[in-house]
Structures are given as C-alpha cells and as structure tokens.
C-alpha cells in the first residue's frame, strides 16, 4: 500500500524550520499517520517526530502536568544558574523585572503555572546556546481568556511571549545558527489574543482539517481486516471494492479516532450478539444507536401506497401528491440517495411547496413525515417569518464562540441532532432574510452545517421542504388578471406560480427579487404547485375532517356524542360561505362562528344536565347558515 502525507504535516515541517512560533488548531484531537513508523499517532507524537529532525530537545508543557522533560529542565536551570551569576544577566534588552525568573528559586518550582514556565521559555530563547529547543504548549485554549479585556496576569504572560518572539534570534548574519521555537496547540479555533498575532511575521497558523476522503480511505484499507463485518471484504474483489468505496464515502465527516471506534464497535457487537453488521448498519449503530433506519424499512410495497395514504389527510391536491411521490421514488431508486446514498451526503430530497394559503402545504409535509418515519412529530417546522433579520441565522445555527448563549447551539442544528430522520419544514421561506439562504446553500451542497459550537450536523437523513405563498399576496388586489387565477386550470396555475418563484429568487434587488438564482438551481424541478380548492365535494370532505377533532373532544371530555341531524345539507350550507381563496383556513373561519361559538354557549348553559350517553344534535335553522343544538 502506498504511503501518503497530509498537507498540513508538510506545512508544519516547512514552517517549523523558519518560524519562532506556530499555532496548530482545528482537529488536533485526532490520530495522524506517521509515514516513518507506518502507524497512527497523537498530535504530540507527530510534532515530536518532525521536531527531532531539527531540534536538540523537545519540551511539552500544559497546566496540569507541567513540564514533560525533567532532564531538559534541569539542563536549562543549570544554564540559567550560571547566567544569573554573570554580568550579562543585567542586559536591559532582556531584563524581566524584579519578579521575573530566578535561577535559584526555579529549582523548587513544578512549572505547572504560566507565571513559572513562560519566564523559563524567555531565558531559553535569549541565551547564547549551542543547542536549540522546541516548546510545545498543549491545551492553549485554557490559558488565555477569550475576551478582548485580559486580566492583569494574562497581560503579563502575553508580554513575556511578545518579548520572546521580538528580541530573540535577531542576528541575520548567521542564518544557520540554531534557534528555538514554540508550538501552541488549540482544540478548535485559535484563541491567542489578537494583539499578539496581528501582523506578526514570527507567528504562523496551521489549521488541521477533518480527514479528507483519501485520509479515510487510507485508514480503512490499511485496517480493513480489523473490522468485523457480516461479510469479509477482499480488496482484490471488484464487488467488494464497491462496498468498501461506499463505506469510505459514508464516513464523510468522521475523524480517524471515530473510525477506530467503529472498528472497536464492530468487534464488541459481534462478541455480544454472535452476529456482525454490514457497513451501513454499523454506521447507523454508531451515529444513531440503531442498526436500521426508516429509509431501509421503506419497501417497494409500502411506497406503492404513498399517494393513497397521503390523500387521506390532504384533499384536492392530487397533482402535488403525485409530484411528492416522484421525488420519494427517485430517492428510493437511488437516484437522489436513499438506498445508494453512501457517496452522497446531501439531503434525501428537496421540495418547494408553493400555492394559495390554507390548501394543505404544511399538512402534506406532516403527512409525509408520518408516512416515512411513523410520526408526524418527525416534521420539524420553522416559521421563517421569525428569521427576517440579518443576524437571524445565529438562531438557526447558534451564536459564535464568545457571544452570549453560544453554548446552547442553534434551533435548527439542535433539532436535527435530536431527530436526524425527519422532514425539515421551512414555512413561508420568502419572509426570511436573504442571509439565511446562505445556510441552505451549504445544506444542499454538503448536506451538513457547522453550529456555533463547532459541531457538524448532518442533514443526509432528512428531507428539506420549503413552503411559500409567493404570487398570492398584494399584487392580486391590483391585477385583474391575477384575480381570476382561481378559475385557471391547473397547468395555467402551475406556470403562473413557477414564474413567480423564479422571479422572486432570480430577479435583482432593484426589481424586487433576491438575486439568488443559485438557490433556485439547487431546488431544480422540485417546485410543487398547490391548487385552489374549488371542487365542492372536496370542500365537503375537508369540512368533515375539520369537524372530526370537535367530535372527539366532546366524546373525551363529556362522554357524549355530537352529530348533525342532516350532515350533508348542513355542511354544504357552510361550504357556500367559504372564501375559496382561503382554502382550508377559510373553512375554519366559517366553522368557528357558525358552529363552535354557539356550541360553546350551549355547553355553558346546559353543562349541568350533561351525563355520559347523551347526544348533542346540531340542526340547521330553515335554509339559513344558522344552527341550533338539542340534547337527546
């Protein structure tokens, strides 16, 4: 197997020879391949392996353990003791003040505090020595406060570090002279004070990224035989290589330590249950605590019933339901990533619901969640009218480090971490601030977001749905042709709404658009247009469905039944009062004053004669849309 070297290690090996200080930040808690030893090691071991080529001694330090190299410290202390006795110790350029390092006193110190160790580094850098040393400051994120105002002791430490870098190794006539360097290790982002690193040519920063595909592939193939899968995989077998490649792709976002943990999990699971898992189930167990997912449980036979099932709750939207079915079938067949999604970290599907208000857009999203995941609570709804300010994106993904509340994370990222198998519904997307759309581009492209705490959240197990009322608002009141859209056939209405959506996203700001055609390109042909509810029979079915919760409430609370003496006649009388432009909400707007309010009065006046087994009969008064109630 060919060896390789990550780019950041090449960068470190180059910079370690020329810089006085290096900041290593990012994915520093991982394991890294050491090509010299043909094995994986921690960050300290990798640095030491490189540093040994160029430095005579490497000294690790952190606030808990103090100094790692006790012999090296004794050597330094001995040197400093001699320095204290020499006249050169009075050189003003290097004077640390009366309370600075003192060679005699230092022999009694443990060096687990910055005020002890930093002066030691200082004297190491400024002394004349035929040896050079590399200091590694581990857990640097715990040394300095993240705020702009540093406490007095931290300002003093910062001053020592600044003097170390500024006044050491200034002799340009002897480039080959041995010198000392410092490496700061930060878990996550670098948090050294800006005043130290700003425009400082002596310091450079190297970010260690999460493993790329080639990094994951190298580890998996090197240790493939350690995995206990349900079937032994042979790298010389073409079919097995397809499985191996899919497994590597599905590890996108994993660090090497996590892949090592997968190896351990595969063995533990086999030892416990005497069975092994395939690669996909192993990842599901590691990430979600389950060996199968709702996507794997989705069968061809179940999928054949999707239209019939969705129509039970969503009435009069056959075209929209058929479009939703097409998207789910496309994903099921592997063309957008349910069963063959290992190479795709993108969401399982993206849908854009547009059309009149109250016609079932949100209801269809909930119905789809129940169909796919067995629970409509798997529909995570976000009202985008609440995200209409420039910095509202921080509510979705969390505030940056250092800001109030950042430790709580974001509303969106927290919800998806809790329920990765879900429908994510962004209601009324046109009301969101344009900056929010940048987050959706990242979700569409990479299938993941990084929250304010630096944790990566995957959207690869979810379906993204936007809803919008674009094309149904103020312009309808001024454009006579649009007023007639309720009488359009579906094809005309579909073209109308799609044109409005295109204009909203593609037109420049000067023309009232967002100027963001790239978002529309990601949505593609998945714009689902909802029709006006014009058929009276459909309105009748919707009205029955809206009254069903009322029947159930009366039965649960009062142990009584409620019904119309002539349901057909009464409901059709109600329907005639419905504003069709308001859809299902229009039906509720009629039911409330005509049925709910008078029923509430009737219950208030007669509740003392209620008892289980009685019935409330609703009767229409003559041919009016008025109703009376009677106990039987």
N, C-alpha and C positions, 0 to 999 in steps of 0.2 A: 504494500500500500504506500502511495506517495505521501510524503510529509508536507506540511504547509506551515506558514507562519502568519498569524493575523496581522493586519496592517498596523494596529496600534502598538504591537510589540516592535515592529520595525521603527516606528516613530520614536518609541521610548529609547531604543538602542542608539538612535542618532542623537536625540536631544540630551541624553544622559552624559554625553561626552563634551557638550559645549555649554549647557545652561547651569546656572547656580542653583536654580530651584525649578521643580516640575510639579505640577498639580495633576494627579491622576484621579479622575472622578467618573461616575457612572456606575457601570455594572462590575464593581470591584469585589463583590462577594462571591463571584462565580469561580469555576475551575478553568484553567487555561492549559493549552497543550505546550509542553516543553519539548521541542524537536531534538534537543541534545540528549534528553533522557527517555524520549519516546513514551511519555506518560503525562498525566494531568496533575497540575499542582495549584496551590493557592497563589494569590497575588504576591504575597511576601516572597515566596519561593521563586516566582518568575523574576521579580525585581532583583533578588539576590543572585540568581543565575546570570543575569545580564551584568549586574554591578561588579561581580567578581572578576570580570574581564578588564575592568578599568579602574577599580579601587582596591586599595590595600586592606581596607576594613569596612564592614557594613554594620551599622548600629541601628537597631529597631527600637522605637520608643512609643509608649502610649501611657495614658494617665493611670491605668490600673496596674500594669506590670512594671512600669518604669523602663529601665534600660535592659535590653536582651543580652548584650555582650559585656559581661562584668570585667573580663580581662582587658577589653578595649578601653573601658572606663578607667581602670587602674593605670593603664598606659597614659591616658590623657591627663589624669590627675597628677601623675608623676612629672609630666612635662610642664603642667601649669604651676606646680610647686616651685620648679626651677625658675619659671617665668616670674613668679611673684617676688623672687629674690633678686631679680635682675633689674637694672635701671630702665629697661625697655618697657617695663610694666607701667611707667608713668607717661607714656606717649599719649598726648591729648587726643590724637585721632581715634584711639581705640579705648579711651577711658570709659568705663561703665558706671562710674559714680561710686560713692562710699558703700552702698549696699549691694554692690554687684558681686560677681563670683569671687570667692576667696578660696585659694587652693587648699589651705589647711582645713578650713571648715568643711570643704566639699567631701572630704573623705568619709564624713559621717552621714552624708545625705543618701537617700534612696533614689532621688531623681524621678519620683513619680508625680512631681508638680512642675508645671511650666516655668515657674519662677526659679526653680533649681536647674532645670535642664536647658532652657534657652540660653542662659549665660555660658553654659558649657559648650554649646554649639558655637556661640560667638567667639570664644577664645580659640576654638579649634580652627575656625576659618581665618582668623587674623594672625595666628602664629606662623613662624617660619618652620616648615617641617618637610622632611623628605618623604613623608607618607601622605596619602590622600584618603579621605573618608566619605562614605555616603551615609547620610542620616535619613531614615525612613520614619516619618511622623504618622503613625496609624491613628484611625478614628479621629481625624482632624475636625470633623463636623461638630465634635463635642467641645472643642477648645474655645472657639470664638462665638460670641453672641451674634445672631443673625441681624440684629437691628442696626440702624445707622449710628446710634449712640452707644459706644462701647464703654463698659465700666473702666475705672482707673487702672485696675490691674491688667486688664486686657489691652489697654492702650500702651502700657509699659512693655508687655510681651511683643506687641506689634512693632514698637520702636526698636526692640532688640533685633527682631527679624529684619527690619528695614536696614539697620546698620550692618548686619551680617552680609546682606547682599550688596550694599552700596560700597563698602570700604574694603571688601576682600578681593584678592586676585585682580589688582589694578595694573599689574606690570605687563604691558603689551609687548615688551621686548623679549619676553621669554614665554612664548605660546605653549611650548611643550612642558612647562612646569606643572607638576602635579597640583591638583586643586581639590576642593571639597564641594559637595552638592547636597541638597535636601530634596526629598520627595514627600509631598503631602498626599495622603490618601483620604478621599472623600467618598462616602457612600451616597450616591445620588449627585446632586449638583454641587459645584464648588461653592463654598461659602466663606472663603477668605475675604476679609474686608476689602472693599473696592479700592480704598486708598493705598493699599499695598501693591495690588496687581495692575492698577491703571497705568498704562503707558510705561510699564516696567520691562525693559528688554532682557532682564536677567531671569524672568519667570515665563514659563510657557505652560499651557494647559493641554492635556491629552485626555480625551473622552473615550472610555471603554464601552463600546456598544454591546447590545444583546447579540448573541450569536446569529450570524447570517446562515443562509441555507447550507453553504459549503462547510461551515463550522459544525452544524448539527449533523450533516451527512458524514463528516469525518469521524465524529464520535460514535454515531450509530453503527457505522460499518466496522469500526475498529472493535467494538464490544458487542457486536450483534449476537454472538453465541451466548452472551450472558443473559439476554432476555429469555424469559420462559413463556413463549407464545404458545397458542394452541397447535401451531404447526411450525416445525423447524424450517427456517428460511435459509436458502442457499444462494449466496451472491453470484454463483455461476449459473443459476437457473433464470431464464428470461422472465418467466411468470412471477417468480419470487421477487425479482428485481423491481417489478411493477409495484408489488405490495410494499417493498422496502422504501421505494421512492415516495409512495403515497404516505407512508408513516412519517418519513422525514418532513414532508410538506405540512403534515398535520401538526407538527411540533413547532410551527411558526409562533414566535413569542416566548418559547421556552428557553431558559438558560441551561447551561451544561449541568449544573447541580440538579436541576429538576429532571433532566433526562436520566441522570444517575439514579435519582429517586424512583423513576419509572422502572429501572432495572430491578431495584430492590422490591418494589411493589409487585412486579410480575412474579418474582420468586416467592414472596410471602403469600400471595394469593394462591399460587399453586400448592404450596405446602399446607395451606389451611383447608382448601376445598378439594384437593386432589384433581383440580381442573386448571386449565390455562385459558387465558383470554386472547382474542385476536388483538392486533394493534389498536384498532378503533375503540374497542371496549375497554382496553387498558387505559387509554387517554380519558375516556368518559369517567372511569372509576377515579382516576387521579384528579380530574378537574371538578367533577360534579358529584362524586360519591355514588354514582350509579353505573352499571355495566351496559345499559342500553339507554337510548334516547327516544323521545317521542317521534323523531324523524325515522328511526329504524323500525318503530312499531307501525308506521304508516304503510299500509299494504295497498296493493293494486285494487283489491276488492273493496276496501274502505274508501279509497279515493274515487271509485265509481259512483259513490253515493253523495259526493260533496255538494252537487247542485241541489239535489233533493233535500239534503239536511239544512243547507243554508236558507233555502226558500221557506222553511218552516217558520223562520224568525224574520226574514227580510222579504217583504211583499212588493211585487211590482217592479223588481229590478233584475229581471232575468238576464238582460244583456250584461249588466255589471257583474252578476254572479258568474256568468259564463267566462268573462274575462279573468276573474279571480281564479276560477278553476284552471284556466290555461296556464297561469303563472305557477300555480302549485304543481300541475302536471309537468311543466317544463323543469321545475326543480326536482321532482321525483325521478324523472328520467335521467337526471344527472347533468342536464344542460345548464342549470344555474346553481347546482350544488347541494342537493340533499344527500343522495346515496354515494355520489362520487365527488365529494367536496374536499377531499384531502388537499388538493392543490389550490383550493380557493378558500381564503379566509373572509370573503365578502359575505354579507347577509344572504340568507336563503332566497329572499325575494324583496323587491321594492315595488310598492304600489302607490299611485297618486289618485285618490278619490276626489272627484270634483263634480259639482252639481248643486241644485237648489237645496235650501236648508230643510231639514226635517224629513228627508226621504230615505234615510237608512244607512248613511255612510258609517257613522260610529257603530250602529247596530251590526252591520256586516263585519266590521273589524272584531267585535266581541264574539260574534257567531263563529268566525274563523278561528279565533283563539280557543273556543270551546271544542271545535271540530278537531283541531290539530293537537291540542295539549290537554283536553279533557276538562278545562276550567276556564270560564270567561275572565276570571281574575288574572289569567296569564296575559291579558291585554293591558299593557302599561300605558296609560293615557297622560299626555302632557298638553295642557291648554297653552298654545303658543301666544295667545294674547297677553300672557303673563311675562313673556320674554321679548318685549318690544323696545328695550333699551340697549344701548351699545354694549354694556358690560353684563348683560343678562346671561351670556354664555358661561359666566362663572357659577351661576346657579345650576347649570346643567352638569358641568364637569368639576366644579369646586374651585375655590379661590387659590391663587398661587401661594407657595410657601411664604410664611411671614405675615400673611394677611389674616385678619380675624376670621375664625371659623373654617380655615382651610383643612383642619384635621377631620372635619365632618364629611369631606368629599362632596361630590355633586349629586343632584337629584337623579339625573339620568344614569350616571355611571354606577351609583349605589343600587338603583333599581335593577339594572341589568346584571350586576354581580349577584344579586339575590335571586333573580329569575332569568337565567340565561336563555331558557327555552320560552320564548314569548313573542307576542305581537307588540311592537312598539308603535303606538299611535300618536302622531303629532297633529293635534287638532288645530284647524284654521292656521295653517302654516304661513299664509300671506300676511298675518299680523305680526310675525316675528321680525326682529331687527335683522338687517342684511348680514351683519357679522356672524349671526348664529349659523347661517348657511355654510360657512367655512367648516364647521364641525361635521355637517352632513356629508360634505365632500370627502372628508377623511374617512368617515364611516363607510361610504360607498366604495371608496378606492381600496382601503386597507382592512375594512371590517373590524376596526378597533379604535379606541380613544384612550388617551392617557389623562387620568384625572389630576387634580391639583396636588395630590399626594405622591404623584409619580407612578401610580399603579396603572397597568394596562388592562383595559376592559375589552373583552371580545364580543362582537355582535354577530359572530358567524353562525349562531344557532337561532337567530331571530329573523322575523320578517318586519320590515320597516313599512309603515303606512302613513302617508300624509293625507289629510282632508283639507278641502278648500271650498270656499263659496265664491271664488273668483268668477266674475261675469254675472252675478245675481244682485249686485248692490246698487249704488246710487244711479248708475247710468241707465238702469231700467226705467227710472222715473222720468227721464228726459228724452229717451229714444223710443219713438212709437213702434219701430220695427221690433225692438227687443221686448216691448210689452207683449208682443204676440208670440214670444218664444214658447209659451206654454202650449200653443197649438201646433208647434213644429213636430214633425215626425222625428223618430229617434236619430236617424242619420244626420238630419239637419242640426238637431240639438247637439249631437256629438261634435260635429265640425265647429259649431259655434263655441262650445266650451274649450275645446282643444286650442282653438285660435286665441282665446282669451288667456289661457295658461301660457302659451308661447309668448304672447306679447308681454305678460307680466314679468316673466323671467328674462326674456331676451332683449326687450326694448331698453334703451339707455335711460338713465335717471331723468334726463331732460324731457323725456316723453312719458314719464310716469311709471317706468319699469325699473327692474332691479339691475339690469345689465349683467346678469349672471347666467348666460346660456349654458355654461359648463354643468350646472346643476341639472338642468333640463336634459342634457345629453346623457347623464348618468341614469335618469329615470327611463329614458328611451320610450318604447311604445307601451309602457305600463300605466298610462293615464286611463283611468276607469271613469267613464262619464255616467252619472246617475240621472235617471229620467224623472220628470214630474209625475206625480201620482194622479192620473187622470181617469182611470177606469173606476167606475163606481163600485163594482164588485170587489176590486182590490181595496178600496177605501172601507168597504164593509168589513172585510177580513181584518184590516188594521184596527178598526174601531173595536171589534170583538177582542183582539189581542190587548188593546189598551185598557179594556174594562176587566180583563181577567185578574189582574192584581187586586182590584176592588173586591171581586167576589171572594178571593182567597183571604183578604183581610177580614171581611165580615165573618167568614166562617171560623177563622182562627180566634178572633177577639170575642165574638158574641155567640159562637157555636150556632149560628143561624145561616140560612141560605138566602140569597138575593137573586132575583131574576126579573126579566121583563114579561109582561103578560103577552106581548106580541113583539118579540125581539126584532124580527125582520122590518116591520113597519117603523118601530121606534128608532132603530139605528139609521135607517135610510132618511128619516126626518132630520136626524142630527147631521148626517153627511151633507145635506143640502146647505147647511150653514157654514161648512168648512171652506176657508180660503185655500184653494188648491196650491197657491204659491208657497204656502207654509207647510205643506206636506203633513207628516205625522204630527208635528207640533201643532199644526192647525186643528187637527182632530182633538188633541188635548185641550187646546184653547176653547173648544166648544163643549167638551165633556165637563170641564170644571164648573162653568156657571150653570149649565143645564142639568147636570146630574149630581156632581159632588157637593156643591154648596147647598142645594135644597135637601139632599140626603143627610148632610151634617146637621141641618136644622131639625129634621125629622128624628134623628137619633137623639139629639139633645133633649127634645120634648118628650120622647117616649121610651127612653132607655130603662126606666123603672119597670116597664112591663115586658122587657125582653127576657126571654129564657130559652135555653137550648131546645132546638127542634122547630122553632117558629120560622116563618118565612117573611121576607120583605118583598112585596110585589111592586114593580115600577110600571105605571100605566101612563100612556100618552093622553094628554087632555085634548079631545077633539082632533083636529088636524094641525094643531099648533106644535111648536117645539117647546112645549111645557109638559112637565111630568109631575105626577102625584104618587105618593107612597102609601102602602097599606100593609098592615100586619095580619098574617094569617097563621 
